[in-house]
Amino acid sequence: MVSASFLRSLPAIIELYSAARKNRPRLRKSCRQSGGGTLQSTDAADCRHHALAQAAAAVFPLNRPSPRQSARFTRRHTMLRKALVSSIVVLLLHAGFGARAEEPSLFQCDRTTACELQIYIENDSVGGGTDRYYTNGIKVGGGVNANRLIERIFQRPAEQVLRRFSENPGDVHVGLFVGQHMYTPERITVAAPQPLDRPWAAWLYVGGVAQSVSGNRLQTVEFDLGMIGPAALGKEVQTAWHELVGADRPTGWHNQLRNEPGLMLTYLEKWRFGYATGVEVVPHFGASLGNVMTLARAGGIVRAGRNMSGFGPDTIEPGGAMLQRVRLKDPQSHDERHEWYVFAGIDARAVAYNVFLDGNMFRESPSVDRRDVVYDLKTGFSIRLPPARISLTQVWRSEEFTTPAGGAGSQRFQSLNLSWEF
C-alpha cells in the first residue's frame, strides 16, 4: 500500500531524524523563537532541523523529565505525538494512495477491467405466485481487478486453486459479498411442526469469490462462511417483510433448523463459444463441498443478442459467478456500446448433502427425503446500458424432496440481478 519511492526515502528520513536529535543543542543556539512563535535564523535549514529535533525529543525523549516538568512534558508529549502520527498517516496515504503514474494502484478500475456492485434478489411470490420452499434470497457484493493483490498477498492459494489449471490464467477478479436465503414449508401459517414438509431454515453468510479469465474460459472459486438457524435472522426478516406488504404472518419459525456454522467451497468453470455469430453457447460444470451443500453440477445456456459480453447471467446458487461482468480480451467486448441478449438454459445437480433438506449435520433437526438429482430450467434476458445492467431470470426447479402425495415439490421463482460498473 506504500509506494516504492517512499520506501526508498525512508532510511534517509531516519538518518536525518537521528542527526537532528544529536545536534539539538547547537541547533537551538542558531535558531530562536520570536514573540509570535515563529522560528528566525539566518540558516533556514537549522530551523527546520531544530523543529524536527524538538519533535524527536518529545516523542522519543533522551532524558526522563523531572517531577516539576512532568505535567508540562506530558501535555507537550501527547500533542506532539498526535501531530507526528497524523503527519505520518497523511504521508502514508499520499504515498500509498496517491495515483502516481509509475506506481499503479493495487486495485485497478478501468474500461477493460470494470469494477462492479451487484445485487441479486430471488423470490417465488413474483415468479411463481407461491410462498413456500426456497422463498427468498438476496446477495449483495462487489469486486475489483486485483492482479497485483493476488501476486502480493494471495499468490499461493490463488495459484493452487485457479492458476494451476491454466498456463495463461489472465486477469483475476476478487470480491466480497453478504447473502441470506430463506426456506419454508408450503403452509407458513401453521405453527405446529410439519414433519412431512420442507423444514423451516435460513442461511446468513459472508463470502469471497476469485475469478480468472483466459480467452473463452472463466474459472470461479467461491468460499462461503455463515450461520444456519435462528442466528441467520430468517424469522425476523420474513415477518417484518410480510407485515410491511400485508402478507400472511409466518408462525412456524420456532421449528426451524438449529444454530450451526456453515462453510462451503465451490468451484465453477464456464466456456464461451460462437462469439462472432450473434449466438453463443456457454456450458458450465462445477462442484461444492461443505456442510451447507455438497454437490456436482453441469449445464449451460444458449443466448442470442448484440454486443454480448461476460459469460451470461447467474442466480444466487453456489458458485454463481458474482463477478460475471468479466470481459473477454477482445476490443469489441470492452467498448461502451449498449448490449442485450435473451437466453435459455439448464443446470443439473447431483446432490450428496443439502442441509436445508437433510437437516443439521451435527444436531437433531427436522428433515425430509431428499432427491439425489435436481435440475433448473431457466430463461430470461439481460440489458446493459453502460454503466448499468439489469438481468431477469425465470427459474423452474424440479422436485428437491419426496412428498407423501408423490408430487407438488417443484417450484418457480424469479431472479433479478442489478449491477453497476465503475
N, C-alpha and C positions, 0 to 999 in steps of 0.2 A: 504494500500500500504506500510505501515511501519511495520517492524517485531515486534513481541511481546517483544523480548529481548531488543530492543532499547527503547520501551515504558517503560519497567520496569526500565531501567537505567536512564531515563530522570529526575526523582526527584533528584537523586544523582548528576547529572551534574549541575542542577540548584543550588543545595546547595553548590557545590564546587565553582561555579561561584560567588555566593554571598559572600562566605568566602574570596575568593581572592580579591574582591573589598574592603572588610572591613580591610584586613591586608596589603593593598598595601604599606603603609609607611614602615612597618617592613620588608617586602619582598625586598624593594628597597635597604635597608642597607645591606642585606646579599647576594645581587646579583648585581654585577656591570658589565658594558659593557666594553669589550676590544676594542682596536683600530679597530679590524676587524669587530666589530659589534656583536660578539657572546657573550653570557652570561657566566660568570665564577663565580663559587661558590663552596664551599665545600659541600653544600646541593643542589643536583640536583633538588630535589622536589621544593625547594624555587624558583629556576629559572623558572621552568615550571609554578608555581603558579603566579610568578611575570609577566610572559608574558601573562597569562590569565587575570590578573588584569589590565594590560595595555589595552588589547582588550576590557574588560568590561568598563573601564573608558572612552575609546574613543567612544564606541558605545552608552553607556548609562552614560554620564558624571554626576558626583556628583555635580560639581560646574560649573556655567556658565563661559566660558573663558572671559578674559579681552579683550578690543578692540585691544590691541597690539598683543594679541595671536590669534585673531580670524581667520586671514588668514591661519596661520600655523596650527591652530586647525582644520579648515575646510578641508584642504588637508589631514591631518592625519586621521581625522574622516571619510572622504569619502573612503580613501584607506583601512582602517581597516574594515569599514562596508562591503565593497565589498569582502574583504578577508574572513570575518566571514560568510557572506551569502554564498559565494562559498563553504566554508567548510561544512556548514550545508547542502547545496544541495548535495554535494558529500556523506555526511554521510547518508542522506535520501535515495539517490539512492542505496548506498551499503546496507542499512538496508532493503529497500523495495523490491529491485530487485535482490539482491544477492541471488543466488539459494542455500539457506540453506536447509539441509535435513529435519530439524524439522519445517521449515516454508515454505510449498509449495506455489507456485505462485497462485494468483487468477485465472489466465488463464493457463490451462494445455493443452499441446500438446504432446501426446504420441501415441504409436502404436494402442491403443484401443480407443482413443478419438481424432482422427485426426482433426487438423485444416485444412482449405482449402481456396483457392482462386478460384472463379468461374467466368466464362464469358459466357453469353448467347448472341447469335446473331440469329435473326429471320428475314427472308426476303422472299418475294414472287417471286422475279425475278429468284431465283435459284430453288425453289421448284415448282413453277407454271408457270414460263415463263411470268409473268404479272408484272405490276407496278401500283397497284391500291389497294383500301380499306386498310386493315392492311398491309402496305407496308414495314415497317421496325421496328424492336425492338432490343434494346440492354440493357443488365443488367450486372453490374459488382459488385461483393461483396465478402465477406468472413466472416468466423466465427470461434469461438473457443469454447472449452468446458469451461463452466463457472458456475459450481455448486456453488462455494464459492461466486462468484459475485452475483448470484441470491440470496443466503442466506443473504448477507450483504447489498445489495443495492435494488434489485428488488424483495424482498421476497413477499411482499403483492400483487403487481399486478401479479406476476408470479403464485402465489398460486390461486388467484381468477380466472385467465383465463385458466391456464394449469393444475395445480395440483389438483384443486377441483374435477376434473372428474376422478381421478385415485388415488387409495390408495398407489400405488408404482410408482410414475412418472418416476423414473430413472434419467439418466443424462439429463441436459438441455444445449442445444447449443444456442448461440445467435450470431447475425451477423448484419452488416450494409452493405448497398449497394446503388447504384445510377442507375437509368434507364431512358430510353427515348423510347416512342412509337410515330409512325407517321402514319396518316391515310389520304388518298387522294381519290378523285373520280376516275373514270376509265380514263377520258381524262385529263391528267395533263398538256397538252399544251394549254388548253383553259383558257384564263384569265377571261372571263365573269363568273358570278355566274351560278351554275348548281343546281338549287333547287330540281331537280328530282333525283339527285345522292348523294352519300355519302358526307358529309361535309369535308372540309379540317380541320385537327385537329392535335395537338401534345400535349404530356403529358411528362413533365420532373419532376422527383421526386427522393427523397431520402427516405429511409425507414429502418425499423428494423424488424428482424424476431427472434422468440424464438421457439425452438423445444424441445419436451420432448419425450423420448423413454422409453417404458415399455414393455418388452417382444416383442411381434409381433405387437405392436401398436405405431404409430407415430402421435403426435399432433403438429400442427403448428399454431402459431399466427403471423400475419404479419401486420404491420402498415405502410402505405404509405402517404407521405406528399409532395406536389409539386405544380406546376403551369400548368394550361391548357391555351392554346392560344399562342400568339406571344412570350411570355416570355419563352416558352418551347423550342424555337430555332429550330423548325421543318423546317422552310423555309431555314435558314442558313445551317443546316446540309445536307438536301436533295439537295439543289442547289450546294453546294460545292462538294458533292459526285458525282452527275451527271456530273458536269464539269470534274471531275477527270477521270471518266471512259468513258466519251464521250456519255452519255445517253441523252435523251430528257430533256430540261430545263423545270422544273415546273414553271408555270407562274400564278397560281391562289391562291397562299398562302395569298394574301390580303383578300380573302373571308373566312378565317379560323374562328374557334370559338374565342370568345373574351377571354381576360385575366380573369382568375378566379382561386382562390386557390382550390386545390383538396385534399381531405382526403379520405382514405379508410381503413377500418379494416376488416381483413379476418381471418377466422378460417378454417383449413383444417385438416382432420383426415384420416389416412391410416391404413390398416391392411395388414398383410402378412401371407399367408397360403401355406403349402406344401414345406417347405424349403428343406427337405431331399430327395425329389423325383427328383430334377433337373428341375421341372416345378413348377412355383408359380403363384398364383392368388393374386393380390394386389388391392382390392377395395378401394374407397375413397368417402368421402362426405364432404361438407363444405358450407360456405356462406360468402358473402362480403356485407358490409354496408358502404355507403358513397355517396358523390356527384360526384364520378367518376363512380362507378358501384355499383348497389345493385342487388344481385342475390343469388340463391341457386344452388348447383351443386352436381352431383353424377356420379360415373362411376368406371372405373378400368382398369387394364391391365392384360394380361397373358404373362408371359415371360418364356423362356427356355434357359438354358445355364449351365455354370460351375462356382462354387465358387461365386455365386451371393450374393451381399451384399446390404445394404441400402433398399430403397423402390421404386426403379425404377427411370428412368429419368423423368424430368419435363420440361415444357415450361415456358415462362415468365408469363403466365396467373396469376391473383391474387391468392396468397396463394401457389405459385408454389414451395414451399419447397426448397428455395435457398440452404439450407444446407442439401441436401438429402443424403450426404455421412455418415450419422449416421449409426453406425453398431449395429447389434443385440448383446446382451450379450452372445455370443457363441464363444468359442475359434476358431472355423473354420472360422468365419467371420472377425477375427482380423489379420490373418496372411498376409504375403506378396506375396501370390500366385497370378498369373495372373487370371483375371476374364473376362468373356464375356457372353453376352446373347442377344437374339433377343426378340422383344416384339410386341404386338398389343393391342389396347385398344380403349376406348370411354370415352368422357367426355361430359355429357349433362347438360345444364344450363337453369334454369327458370329465365328470366331476368325481373326485375321490373324497372330498370333505367340504361341507358348507355349514358353517356354524349357525347360520340363520335357519337351517332345516334340521341339521343333526343335533343341535343343542350345544351347550357349553362343553368344551373339551375336558376341563378339569373339575367341573362341578355338575351335580344333578340339575337337570332343567328340562322343560318341555321339548319335544322333538316330533318329527313326522318321518314317514318312509320316503327318503329322497330318491329321485330318479337319477341314474348314472349318466345319462346323456340328455342334454338340453340344447336347444338352438333358438336363435333370434333371427327373424326375418325383418329387414328394415328398408325403408325408402324415405327419401326426403330431398332437400335442396340446400344449396349454400350460395350466398351472395356476398361479394366483397366490394365495398365502396371505400377505398383507402381513406383513412387508416382503420375503418371498422369492418367487421364481418359478422354475419348472422347465419346460423345453420339450424335447420329444424329437421328432426328425425322422428318418424313414426315407427315404433317397435312392436312386433308381435312375438311374444315369448311363449314357448311351448311349456307344457306342464313340468314343474320342477319337483313335484312330490305326488304321491299316490293318495287319492281321496277315497273314502268308503263308497261313494256313489260311482266311482270309476271315471270321473271327468271333472270339468269346471276348474281345473287347476291352471289353465293357461290365462294369460292376461295381455293387455295392450297398455302402452304408455307413450308419452311424447318426451323427447329430449331436445332442449333448447340450448344452443351454445352461442354466447355473445363474446366477441373478442375485440380488443383494441390494440393496435400495433403502434409503437412509438420508438 
